[in-house]
């Protein structure tokens, strides 16, 4: 598994997610796609941290993301603990967008974007939304959204679904009506209800189908 960080950097949360995948038998790699300009970025979950995260994300291009993830795939395939060719991605927040952007790459088997805000909105660096490249998606997608996400309107989710359907791309969209943005995060109140447990079960089923 290649695990893509939230906009806040490679922090305790992305390491927790990597460990979560490892706990059910997957090798997990969490690359820092800010390394060119903000290699030490690790921001708190505050308005100021969010702004600094957006500033870092604004320096990231689609081309660089694809280059970096292709390098991750190549590295993983050389490791003895990896089943060669059985690699998937999972990303959260901006990382959810990264999972969609890089679903166009060869060498992957599946992608799981969680609440990717720039799939159907312009990228932080000003490039067109990730959805413009949907025709080039190579892998099945499992996409998660919160029905009360202040960053991703319902219309955007519907447009993602419609576009992927029209292009014949295998995908499933799961919307939790009462969940907001970042509902899978450890600090989220959603940990006290069923959304996280349901999403995690769906993730494992999806990976078992596409990787095992």
C-alpha positions as CSV (number, residue, x, y, z in Angstrom):
1,X,0.0,0.0,0.0
2,X,1.1,3.5,-0.8
3,X,-0.5,5.8,1.7
4,X,-0.9,9.5,0.8
5,X,-0.8,12.1,3.6
6,X,-3.4,14.8,4.3
7,X,-2.4,18.3,3.3
8,X,-0.7,18.7,6.7
9,X,2.3,16.6,5.9
10,X,3.7,13.2,6.9
11,X,2.6,13.4,10.5
12,X,1.4,11.0,13.3
13,X,-1.9,10.4,11.5
14,X,-0.4,9.2,8.2
15,X,1.9,6.9,10.2
16,X,-1.1,5.6,12.1
17,X,-2.9,4.8,8.8
18,X,0.3,3.1,7.5
19,X,0.4,1.0,10.7
20,X,-3.3,0.2,10.3
21,X,-2.6,-1.3,6.9
22,X,0.4,-3.2,8.2
23,X,-1.8,-4.7,11.0
24,X,-3.8,-6.6,8.4
25,X,-0.8,-7.8,6.4
26,X,0.0,-5.0,3.9
27,X,3.4,-3.4,3.5
28,X,2.8,0.3,3.7
29,X,4.9,3.2,2.3
30,X,4.0,6.8,3.1
31,X,5.9,9.1,0.7
32,X,6.5,12.8,1.3
33,X,5.4,14.5,-1.8
34,X,6.4,17.9,-0.4
35,X,10.0,16.9,-0.3
36,X,11.1,19.3,-3.0
37,X,10.0,22.5,-1.2
38,X,8.7,21.6,2.3
39,X,10.6,18.4,3.3
40,X,9.9,18.8,7.0
41,X,6.3,19.9,6.9
42,X,4.2,18.6,9.8
43,X,1.4,21.0,10.6
44,X,-1.2,21.0,13.4
45,X,-4.9,20.7,12.6
46,X,-5.5,24.4,12.9
47,X,-6.5,27.1,10.5
48,X,-2.9,28.3,10.4
49,X,-1.7,24.8,9.8
50,X,-4.2,24.3,7.0
51,X,-3.0,27.5,5.3
52,X,0.6,26.4,5.5
53,X,-0.4,23.0,4.1
54,X,-2.2,24.7,1.2
55,X,0.9,26.7,0.5
56,X,3.0,23.6,0.3
57,X,0.4,21.8,-1.8
58,X,0.4,24.8,-4.1
59,X,4.0,23.8,-5.1
60,X,3.1,20.3,-6.1
61,X,2.3,19.5,-9.7
62,X,0.5,16.5,-11.2
63,X,3.6,15.6,-13.2
64,X,5.7,15.5,-10.1
65,X,3.1,13.4,-8.2
66,X,3.1,10.9,-11.0
67,X,6.9,10.8,-11.2
68,X,7.2,10.3,-7.5
69,X,4.5,7.6,-7.2
70,X,6.0,5.7,-10.2
71,X,9.3,5.7,-8.3
72,X,7.4,4.3,-5.2
73,X,6.0,1.5,-7.3
74,X,9.4,0.6,-8.7
75,X,10.9,0.6,-5.3
76,X,8.2,-1.5,-3.8
77,X,8.5,-4.0,-6.5
78,X,12.1,-4.5,-5.7
79,X,11.4,-5.3,-2.0
80,X,11.3,-9.0,-0.9
81,X,8.3,-8.3,1.4
82,X,6.1,-7.1,-1.5
83,X,4.1,-9.3,-3.8
84,X,5.4,-7.9,-7.1
85,X,2.7,-6.0,-9.1
86,X,0.2,-6.1,-6.3
87,X,0.3,-2.5,-5.2
88,X,-2.6,-0.1,-4.4
89,X,-2.9,3.5,-3.1
90,X,-5.0,5.1,-0.5
91,X,-5.0,8.8,0.3
92,X,-6.8,11.3,2.6
93,X,-7.8,14.9,2.0
94,X,-5.2,16.2,-0.5
95,X,-3.9,12.7,-0.5
96,X,-7.3,11.5,-1.8
97,X,-6.7,13.8,-4.8
98,X,-3.2,12.4,-5.2
99,X,-4.7,8.9,-5.2
100,X,-7.0,9.9,-8.1
101,X,-4.3,11.8,-10.0
102,X,-1.9,8.8,-9.8
103,X,-4.6,6.2,-10.7
104,X,-3.5,6.9,-14.3
105,X,-0.2,5.1,-13.7
106,X,0.8,1.6,-14.8
107,X,1.8,-0.8,-12.1
108,X,-1.1,-0.2,-9.8
109,X,-4.0,-2.4,-9.1
110,X,-6.4,-0.2,-7.2
111,X,-6.9,3.3,-5.7
112,X,-8.8,4.5,-2.7
113,X,-9.4,8.2,-2.4
114,X,-10.9,9.5,0.8
115,X,-12.6,12.9,0.5
116,X,-10.2,14.2,-2.3
117,X,-11.2,17.9,-2.5
118,X,-9.4,18.6,-5.8
119,X,-10.8,15.7,-7.8
120,X,-13.6,18.0,-9.0
121,X,-12.0,21.4,-8.2
122,X,-8.8,23.1,-9.4
123,X,-5.5,21.8,-8.0
124,X,-3.8,23.9,-5.4
125,X,-1.1,24.9,-7.9
126,X,-3.8,26.2,-10.3
127,X,-3.8,23.1,-12.6
128,X,-7.2,21.8,-13.8
129,X,-9.0,19.4,-11.5
130,X,-7.9,15.8,-11.4
131,X,-11.2,14.8,-13.0
132,X,-10.1,16.1,-16.4
133,X,-7.7,13.1,-16.6
134,X,-10.4,10.5,-15.7
135,X,-10.3,9.0,-19.1
136,X,-6.7,7.8,-18.3
137,X,-7.6,6.1,-15.0
138,X,-6.3,2.5,-15.2
139,X,-7.5,1.0,-11.9
140,X,-10.7,0.3,-10.0
141,X,-11.6,3.2,-7.6
142,X,-13.2,3.2,-4.2
143,X,-14.1,6.7,-3.2
144,X,-15.3,8.0,0.2
145,X,-17.1,11.2,1.0
146,X,-18.9,12.8,3.9
147,X,-22.4,14.2,3.2
148,X,-21.6,17.1,5.5
149,X,-18.2,17.9,4.0
150,X,-17.9,21.7,3.9
151,X,-15.1,21.5,1.3
152,X,-16.7,19.1,-1.2
153,X,-20.3,19.9,-2.3
154,X,-22.7,17.2,-3.2
155,X,-22.7,18.4,-6.8
156,X,-19.0,17.6,-7.1
157,X,-19.4,14.1,-5.8
158,X,-22.3,13.6,-8.3
159,X,-20.1,14.9,-11.1
160,X,-17.3,12.5,-10.2
161,X,-19.7,9.6,-10.2
162,X,-21.3,10.7,-13.5
163,X,-18.0,11.2,-15.3
164,X,-16.5,7.9,-14.2
165,X,-19.7,6.1,-15.2
166,X,-19.8,7.8,-18.6
167,X,-16.2,6.7,-19.2
168,X,-16.9,3.2,-18.1
169,X,-14.3,3.3,-15.3
170,X,-14.9,0.7,-12.5
171,X,-15.6,2.6,-9.3
172,X,-17.7,2.7,-6.2
173,X,-18.6,5.9,-4.4
174,X,-19.6,5.7,-0.7
175,X,-21.2,8.8,0.9
176,X,-21.8,8.9,4.7
177,X,-24.7,11.4,5.0
178,X,-23.8,12.5,8.6
179,X,-20.0,12.7,8.2
180,X,-17.9,15.7,7.6
181,X,-14.5,16.2,6.1
182,X,-11.7,14.0,7.4
183,X,-14.1,11.6,9.1
184,X,-11.5,8.9,9.1
185,X,-9.0,10.9,11.1
186,X,-8.2,9.6,14.5
187,X,-9.4,12.8,16.2
188,X,-12.7,12.8,14.4
189,X,-15.9,12.3,16.3
190,X,-16.8,9.7,13.6
191,X,-14.6,7.3,15.6
192,X,-17.5,7.1,18.0
193,X,-20.0,5.9,15.4
194,X,-20.1,3.4,12.5
195,X,-18.6,5.3,9.6
196,X,-15.0,4.5,10.2
197,X,-15.6,0.8,10.9
198,X,-17.8,0.5,7.8
199,X,-15.2,2.3,5.6
200,X,-12.4,0.2,6.9
201,X,-14.4,-3.0,6.2
202,X,-15.1,-1.8,2.7
203,X,-11.4,-0.9,2.2
204,X,-10.3,-4.4,3.2
205,X,-12.9,-6.1,1.0
206,X,-11.9,-3.9,-2.0
207,X,-8.2,-4.8,-1.5
208,X,-8.9,-8.5,-1.0
209,X,-10.8,-8.4,-4.3
210,X,-8.1,-6.5,-6.3
211,X,-4.8,-7.5,-4.7
212,X,-5.1,-10.9,-3.2
